[in-house]
């Protein structure tokens, strides 16, 4: 099994792999150990949703897309930009500020705190529109995060990407309550820069043999690298059933469940920050 070590803040980091990890990747399906399962069970009753994620190695992108029957022409184009300092001070403090544009739709602005346990969420924030507490789980571990999203006209998001100074006027009260108390010392909104945007293709599909919809996102990073992430969402009470069914389905399609996992946000931030310094 793939073990992880639970942290008090709701994040689990991968432990050192056992000697058996050298066996062929498809010989076994990664699973959480008992300690990790206990940590997941402790937070599930108080979260709104669980998102199961898996990143696919670059060499396998085309093969996996073909085997899952995903057609790039069925995808939606998105642009995602992050607002942070060039040194990624917000990311280091567990803060994510994200502006997103979607083809032929409104955009949105999100403030996320990761990790953050449900018990640490102010009651007023939990009751506000656009707020959610979610568990992101992958073969490498899980993270509980809280976020507040505000939908915006696409023109407002475009203007923000051109002028980060507009951020102060676009944040709502709940987003400010998450962001401002957690800003690192010496960092204000005026110190933030637009990192990106990163272009991506997003496709939702209904796989034959799996009783739930999946999403594939292909991110084209500024450094020329690509990230392919497969994901599906489940209600907290159905999370373990969804995880088991999804693992079996992906393994049956030859998807490498034991591959190193990569976080889209961290990879995009790092690549964008490096480009910003050029």
BELDASUL-V943596 format. One record per pair of residues at least 4 apart in sequence whose C-alpha atoms are under 8 Angstrom apart, sorted by the first residue. I is the first residue (numbers start at 0). J is the second residue. D is the distance in Angstrom with one decimal. If there is no record, write none. Layout:
I;J;D
I;J;D
This chain:
0;17;7.8
0;28;7.8
0;29;5.5
0;30;5.3
0;31;6.7
0;32;6.8
1;13;7.5
1;14;7.6
1;16;6.4
1;17;7.7
1;29;5.5
1;30;5.7
1;31;6.0
1;32;7.1
1;138;7.4
1;139;7.4
2;13;6.2
2;14;5.3
2;15;7.4
2;16;7.0
2;30;7.7
2;31;5.9
2;32;5.5
2;35;7.6
3;11;5.9
3;12;5.4
3;13;4.2
3;14;4.6
3;31;7.1
3;32;7.2
3;35;6.3
3;139;7.2
3;140;6.2
4;11;5.4
4;12;5.5
4;13;6.4
4;14;6.0
4;34;7.7
4;35;7.0
5;9;7.1
5;10;6.2
5;11;4.4
5;12;6.8
5;34;7.4
5;35;6.3
5;38;6.8
6;10;5.4
6;11;5.7
6;12;7.8
8;114;6.1
8;115;6.3
8;116;6.5
9;38;7.8
9;114;6.0
9;115;6.6
9;116;6.1
9;141;7.7
9;142;5.7
9;143;5.5
10;114;6.2
10;140;7.5
10;141;5.9
10;142;4.5
10;143;6.7
11;35;7.5
11;140;5.1
11;141;5.5
11;142;6.6
12;139;6.9
12;140;5.9
12;141;7.9
13;139;5.5
13;140;6.3
16;20;6.0
20;24;8.0
22;26;6.9
23;27;8.0
24;255;6.6
24;256;7.2
24;257;5.9
25;250;7.0
25;253;7.6
25;255;7.0
25;256;7.6
28;246;7.2
28;250;7.6
28;256;6.7
28;257;7.6
29;138;6.3
29;256;6.8
29;257;6.5
30;138;6.9
31;35;5.7
31;36;6.1
31;138;7.6
31;140;7.7
32;36;6.2
33;37;6.2
34;38;6.4
35;39;6.3
35;140;7.9
36;40;6.1
37;41;6.2
38;42;6.9
39;43;6.2
39;141;7.8
40;44;7.5
42;46;6.7
42;116;7.5
42;117;7.3
42;143;8.0
43;134;7.9
43;235;5.6
43;236;7.6
44;235;6.9
44;236;7.9
45;117;6.1
45;132;7.9
46;117;6.7
46;131;7.8
46;132;5.1
46;133;5.6
46;134;7.1
46;235;6.9
47;131;6.2
47;132;5.4
47;133;5.7
47;234;7.1
47;235;6.9
48;132;7.1
48;133;5.1
48;134;6.6
48;232;7.0
48;233;6.1
48;234;5.0
48;235;5.5
49;133;5.7
49;134;4.8
49;135;6.0
49;136;7.3
49;232;5.7
49;233;5.3
49;234;6.2
49;235;5.9
49;238;6.5
50;133;7.3
50;134;6.2
50;135;4.9
50;136;6.2
50;230;6.7
50;231;5.8
50;232;4.4
50;233;6.4
51;135;6.1
51;136;4.9
51;137;5.9
51;230;5.3
51;231;5.4
51;232;6.2
51;233;7.9
51;242;7.0
52;135;7.0
52;136;6.0
52;137;5.0
52;228;6.7
52;229;5.7
52;230;4.4
52;231;6.9
53;137;5.8
53;138;7.2
53;228;5.6
53;229;5.2
53;230;6.4
53;256;7.6
53;260;6.9
54;226;7.0
54;227;5.6
54;228;4.3
54;229;6.3
54;258;7.9
54;259;7.9
54;260;5.6
54;261;6.3
54;262;8.0
55;59;6.6
55;60;6.5
55;226;7.3
55;227;5.5
55;228;6.2
55;229;7.7
55;254;7.6
55;255;7.1
55;258;7.1
55;260;7.8
56;60;6.7
56;226;7.9
56;227;7.6
56;258;6.7
56;259;7.7
57;225;6.9
57;226;7.0
57;227;7.5
59;63;5.9
60;64;6.1
60;227;6.7
61;65;6.1
62;66;6.2
63;67;6.1
63;252;7.8
63;253;7.7
63;254;6.5
64;68;6.1
64;69;5.3
64;70;7.6
65;69;6.2
65;70;8.0
66;252;6.4
67;206;6.9
67;252;7.3
68;206;7.9
69;73;7.8
69;202;7.5
69;204;7.2
70;74;7.3
71;200;7.6
71;202;7.5
73;202;6.4
74;200;5.7
74;201;5.1
74;202;4.3
74;203;7.5
75;101;7.4
75;102;6.3
75;200;5.6
75;201;5.1
75;202;6.3
76;101;6.3
76;102;5.4
76;198;7.2
76;199;6.0
76;200;4.9
76;201;6.5
77;99;7.2
77;100;5.6
77;101;4.6
77;102;6.1
77;198;5.8
77;199;5.3
77;200;6.3
77;201;7.3
78;99;5.7
78;100;5.1
78;101;6.6
78;196;5.7
78;197;5.5
78;198;4.5
78;199;6.3
79;97;7.0
79;98;6.0
79;99;4.6
79;100;6.5
79;195;7.0
79;196;5.1
79;197;5.2
79;198;6.5
79;199;7.8
80;97;5.8
80;98;5.3
80;99;6.3
80;160;7.6
80;193;6.5
80;194;5.7
80;195;4.7
80;196;4.2
80;197;6.1
81;95;7.3
81;96;5.7
81;97;4.5
81;98;6.2
81;193;5.9
81;194;5.2
81;195;6.6
81;196;7.5
81;268;7.0
82;95;7.6
82;96;5.4
82;97;6.3
82;98;7.7
82;163;7.9
82;191;5.8
82;192;5.5
82;193;4.8
82;194;6.0
83;87;5.6
83;88;6.8
83;89;5.8
83;90;7.3
83;95;7.9
83;96;7.2
83;190;7.9
83;191;4.8
83;192;5.5
83;193;6.8
83;194;7.0
84;88;5.9
84;89;7.0
84;190;6.3
84;191;4.8
84;192;5.6
85;191;7.8
85;192;7.0
85;194;8.0
85;272;5.4
85;275;6.9
85;276;7.2
86;272;7.2
87;91;6.4
87;268;7.6
87;272;7.4
88;92;6.4
88;183;6.8
88;186;7.9
89;93;6.4
89;94;5.0
89;95;6.6
89;182;6.8
89;183;6.9
90;94;5.2
90;95;6.1
92;181;7.4
92;182;7.4
92;183;6.7
93;112;5.7
93;113;5.0
93;114;6.6
94;110;7.3
94;111;5.8
94;112;4.9
94;113;6.4
94;178;7.2
94;181;7.7
94;182;8.0
95;109;7.8
95;110;5.7
95;111;5.0
95;112;6.5
95;113;7.8
96;108;7.5
96;109;5.7
96;110;4.7
96;111;6.5
97;108;5.8
97;109;5.1
97;110;6.5
98;106;7.6
98;107;6.0
98;108;4.6
98;109;6.5
98;156;6.6
98;160;7.9
99;106;5.5
99;107;5.4
99;108;6.4
99;156;7.1
100;104;7.7
100;105;7.0
100;106;4.5
100;107;6.9
100;153;6.4
100;156;6.9
100;157;7.9
101;105;6.6
101;106;5.9
104;153;7.2
105;150;6.8
105;151;6.0
105;152;4.9
105;153;5.0
106;150;5.9
106;151;5.1
106;152;5.7
106;153;4.9
106;156;6.3
107;148;6.6
107;149;5.5
107;150;4.2
107;151;5.0
107;152;7.7
107;153;8.0
107;156;7.2
108;148;5.6
108;149;5.3
108;150;6.4
108;151;7.1
108;156;7.8
108;170;7.9
109;146;6.7
109;147;5.6
109;148;4.3
109;149;6.4
109;174;7.6
110;146;5.6
110;147;5.5
110;148;6.6
110;174;5.8
110;177;7.1
110;178;6.8
111;144;7.0
111;145;5.7
111;146;4.1
111;147;6.5
111;177;7.6
112;144;5.8
112;145;5.4
112;146;6.3
112;177;7.1
112;178;8.0
113;142;7.3
113;143;6.7
113;144;4.6
113;145;6.7
114;142;6.1
114;143;5.4
114;144;4.9
114;145;7.6
115;119;6.7
115;120;7.7
115;143;5.8
115;144;4.9
115;145;6.0
116;120;7.1
116;143;6.0
116;144;6.8
116;145;7.7
117;132;6.7
117;145;7.8
120;124;6.9
120;125;6.6
120;145;7.8
121;125;6.5
122;126;6.5
123;127;6.6
124;130;6.9
124;173;5.7
124;176;7.9
125;130;6.2
125;131;7.1
126;130;7.4
127;173;7.2
128;147;8.0
129;146;8.0
129;147;5.3
129;148;4.9
129;149;6.3
130;145;7.4
130;146;5.6
130;147;4.3
130;148;6.4
131;145;5.8
131;146;5.6
131;147;6.6
132;143;7.2
132;144;5.8
132;145;4.5
132;146;6.7
133;143;5.8
133;144;5.6
133;145;6.4
134;141;6.7
134;142;5.6
134;143;4.4
134;144;6.4
135;141;5.5
135;142;5.3
135;143;6.4
135;144;7.8
136;140;5.9
136;141;4.2
136;142;6.6
137;141;6.2
137;260;7.8
138;256;7.2
138;257;7.3
138;260;7.7
139;259;7.9
139;260;6.6
147;173;6.9
147;174;5.8
148;174;7.8
149;171;7.6
151;155;6.3
151;156;6.8
152;156;6.8
153;157;6.2
154;158;6.1
155;159;6.2
156;160;6.3
157;161;6.5
158;162;6.1
158;165;7.6
159;163;5.3
159;164;7.4
159;165;5.6
159;166;6.5
160;193;6.3
160;196;7.9
163;189;7.9
163;191;7.2
163;192;6.3
163;193;6.4
164;188;7.8
164;189;6.7
165;169;6.6
166;170;6.3
166;188;7.7
167;188;7.1
170;174;5.9
170;175;6.3
171;175;6.3
172;176;6.2
173;177;6.5
174;178;6.1
175;179;5.5
176;180;6.8
177;181;7.0
178;182;6.3
182;186;6.3
182;187;7.1
186;190;6.1
187;191;7.3
194;268;6.8
194;271;5.2
194;272;6.3
194;275;7.2
195;221;7.6
195;267;8.0
195;271;5.6
197;218;7.2
197;219;6.5
197;220;6.0
197;221;6.7
197;267;7.1
198;218;6.3
198;219;5.7
198;220;7.4
199;216;6.7
199;217;5.4
199;218;4.3
199;219;5.8
200;216;5.6
200;217;5.2
200;218;6.6
201;214;7.0
201;215;5.8
201;216;4.5
201;217;6.6
202;214;5.7
202;215;5.2
202;216;6.5
203;212;6.9
203;213;5.7
203;214;4.4
203;215;6.4
204;212;5.8
204;213;5.5
204;214;6.3
204;215;8.0
205;209;7.5
205;211;6.6
205;212;4.7
205;213;6.3
206;210;7.9
206;211;7.6
206;212;6.9
206;213;7.3
208;248;7.2
209;244;7.1
209;245;7.2
209;248;6.6
211;231;7.6
212;231;6.5
213;229;7.0
213;230;5.7
213;231;4.7
213;232;7.8
214;229;5.7
214;230;5.2
214;231;6.2
215;227;7.0
215;228;5.7
215;229;4.7
215;230;6.5
216;226;7.8
216;227;5.7
216;228;5.3
216;229;6.7
217;225;6.8
217;226;5.7
217;227;4.5
217;228;6.6
218;225;5.4
218;226;5.1
218;227;6.5
218;263;7.7
219;223;6.7
219;224;6.3
219;225;4.8
219;226;6.9
220;224;5.3
220;225;5.7
220;226;7.7
220;266;7.8
220;267;6.0
220;270;6.7
220;271;7.8
221;267;7.5
221;270;5.9
221;271;6.0
221;274;7.2
222;270;5.7
222;271;7.7
222;274;7.5
226;263;6.9
228;263;8.0
233;237;6.0
233;238;5.5
233;241;6.6
234;238;6.1
237;241;6.0
238;242;6.0
239;243;6.2
240;244;6.2
241;245;5.9
242;246;6.0
243;247;6.3
244;248;6.1
245;249;6.1
246;250;6.0
246;256;7.7
247;251;6.1
248;252;6.5
249;253;6.5
249;254;5.4
249;256;7.8
250;254;5.3
250;255;7.0
250;256;6.9
261;265;7.9
261;266;7.2
262;266;6.2
263;267;6.0
264;268;6.0
265;269;6.1
266;270;6.2
267;271;5.9
268;272;5.9
269;273;6.2
270;274;6.3
271;275;6.1
272;276;6.5
273;277;6.8
